[in-house]
């Protein structure tokens, strides 16, 4: 028998989509016909993607501290920081090398890795609805990451 999907609290869903909006807006700005504006959009996209991945890492760290407050698993804490560290390194690369075309693919990969870990979140103290929320929002972030290569193909960046 197939289990029904867990209910998503409206507040979590609304705030989740609101937090995805700046990423989407920055990616849309990268489609601008004005080169400098498109570059600014790509830079804002990279920085905000790093912010989102840092937040998700903080959530993972929080789950681990709730799971074992007296003896958190060092490896889980380390892995909760890895996507954020990689994202900030990638954002720095975009700042140093303007027009780094593969950056959005890198961010999409980091969001995919984060998604794979979040998909298993219910096992480590997350609410039952958290994996579904992450599936929707992280999937949305990965789709938004495709706008940067589109801007590149359109010769905007």
C-alpha positions as CSV (number, residue, x, y, z in Angstrom):
1,X,0.0,0.0,0.0
2,X,1.3,3.5,-0.9
3,X,1.6,5.9,2.0
4,X,0.1,9.4,1.5
5,X,2.6,12.2,1.2
6,X,3.1,14.1,4.5
7,X,1.3,17.4,4.9
8,X,3.5,20.5,4.3
9,X,2.9,23.3,6.8
10,X,1.9,26.5,4.9
11,X,4.4,28.7,6.7
12,X,7.3,26.5,5.8
13,X,6.2,26.2,2.2
14,X,5.6,30.0,1.9
15,X,8.9,30.9,3.5
16,X,10.7,28.3,1.4
17,X,9.4,29.7,-1.8
18,X,10.2,33.3,-0.7
19,X,13.7,32.2,0.0
20,X,14.0,30.8,-3.5
21,X,12.8,34.0,-5.1
22,X,16.1,36.0,-4.8
23,X,17.9,33.1,-6.5
24,X,15.4,33.1,-9.4
25,X,15.4,36.9,-9.7
26,X,19.2,37.0,-9.9
27,X,19.2,34.2,-12.5
28,X,16.5,36.2,-14.5
29,X,18.6,39.3,-14.3
30,X,21.5,37.4,-15.9
31,X,19.2,37.2,-19.0
32,X,19.5,41.0,-19.4
33,X,20.6,42.2,-22.8
34,X,22.9,44.7,-21.0
35,X,26.2,42.8,-20.4
36,X,27.1,44.5,-17.1
37,X,23.6,43.9,-15.7
38,X,23.8,40.2,-16.8
39,X,27.1,39.8,-15.0
40,X,25.8,41.4,-11.9
41,X,22.9,39.0,-12.0
42,X,25.3,36.0,-12.3
43,X,27.3,37.3,-9.4
44,X,24.3,37.9,-7.2
45,X,23.1,34.4,-8.2
46,X,26.4,32.8,-7.1
47,X,26.5,34.7,-3.8
48,X,22.9,33.9,-2.9
49,X,23.3,30.2,-3.9
50,X,26.2,30.1,-1.4
51,X,23.9,31.7,1.2
52,X,21.2,29.1,0.6
53,X,23.6,26.2,0.8
54,X,25.0,27.6,4.0
55,X,21.5,27.8,5.5
56,X,20.8,24.2,4.5
57,X,24.1,23.1,6.1
58,X,23.1,24.9,9.3
59,X,19.8,23.0,9.3
60,X,21.7,19.8,8.9
61,X,24.0,20.7,11.8
62,X,21.0,21.5,13.9
63,X,19.5,18.1,13.2
64,X,22.7,16.5,14.3
65,X,22.8,18.5,17.5
66,X,19.2,17.6,18.2
67,X,19.8,13.9,17.4
68,X,22.8,13.6,19.8
69,X,23.2,16.8,21.9
70,X,25.9,15.3,24.1
71,X,27.9,13.4,21.5
72,X,27.2,14.7,17.9
73,X,28.8,12.7,15.1
74,X,31.9,14.6,13.9
75,X,31.5,13.2,10.4
76,X,27.9,14.4,10.1
77,X,28.9,17.9,11.3
78,X,31.7,18.0,8.8
79,X,29.4,16.9,6.0
80,X,26.9,19.5,7.0
81,X,29.5,22.2,6.3
82,X,30.9,20.8,3.1
83,X,28.3,22.1,0.6
84,X,28.5,25.6,2.1
85,X,32.3,25.6,2.0
86,X,32.2,24.4,-1.6
87,X,29.6,26.9,-2.5
88,X,31.5,29.8,-1.1
89,X,34.7,28.7,-2.9
90,X,32.6,28.5,-6.1
91,X,31.2,32.0,-5.4
92,X,34.7,33.3,-4.9
93,X,35.7,31.8,-8.2
94,X,32.9,33.6,-9.9
95,X,34.0,36.9,-8.4
96,X,37.7,36.3,-9.4
97,X,36.8,35.0,-12.9
98,X,33.8,37.0,-14.2
99,X,31.7,35.0,-16.5
100,X,32.8,31.6,-15.1
101,X,30.3,29.6,-17.2
102,X,30.4,26.4,-15.3
103,X,29.5,27.9,-11.9
104,X,25.8,27.3,-12.2
105,X,26.5,23.7,-13.0
106,X,28.6,23.5,-9.9
107,X,25.9,25.0,-7.8
108,X,23.3,22.6,-9.4
109,X,25.6,19.8,-8.4
110,X,25.9,21.1,-4.8
111,X,22.1,21.5,-4.6
112,X,21.8,17.9,-5.9
113,X,24.2,16.6,-3.3
114,X,22.3,18.5,-0.6
115,X,19.0,17.1,-1.9
116,X,20.3,13.5,-1.7
117,X,21.2,14.1,2.0
118,X,18.0,16.0,2.8
119,X,16.0,13.2,1.3
120,X,17.1,11.0,4.2
121,X,16.4,13.7,6.8
122,X,13.4,12.1,8.4
123,X,15.7,9.5,9.8
124,X,17.8,12.1,11.8
125,X,15.2,14.1,13.7
126,X,13.6,16.2,10.9
127,X,9.8,16.5,10.7
128,X,8.1,13.9,8.4
129,X,7.3,16.7,5.9
130,X,10.9,18.0,5.6
131,X,12.1,15.7,2.9
132,X,9.1,16.6,0.6
133,X,9.7,20.3,1.3
134,X,13.4,19.9,0.4
135,X,12.5,17.9,-2.7
136,X,10.3,20.8,-4.0
137,X,12.6,23.7,-3.0
138,X,15.9,22.1,-3.9
139,X,14.4,20.9,-7.2
140,X,13.3,24.4,-7.9
141,X,16.8,25.7,-7.1
142,X,18.3,23.2,-9.5
143,X,15.9,24.3,-12.3
144,X,16.8,28.0,-11.6
145,X,20.5,27.0,-12.0
146,X,19.7,26.2,-15.7
147,X,18.9,29.9,-16.4
148,X,22.6,30.8,-16.2
149,X,23.7,28.5,-19.1
150,X,20.6,29.8,-21.0
151,X,22.0,33.4,-20.5
152,X,25.4,32.2,-21.7
153,X,23.9,30.6,-24.7
154,X,22.0,33.8,-25.5
155,X,25.4,35.6,-25.2
156,X,24.3,37.7,-22.2
157,X,27.3,36.8,-20.0
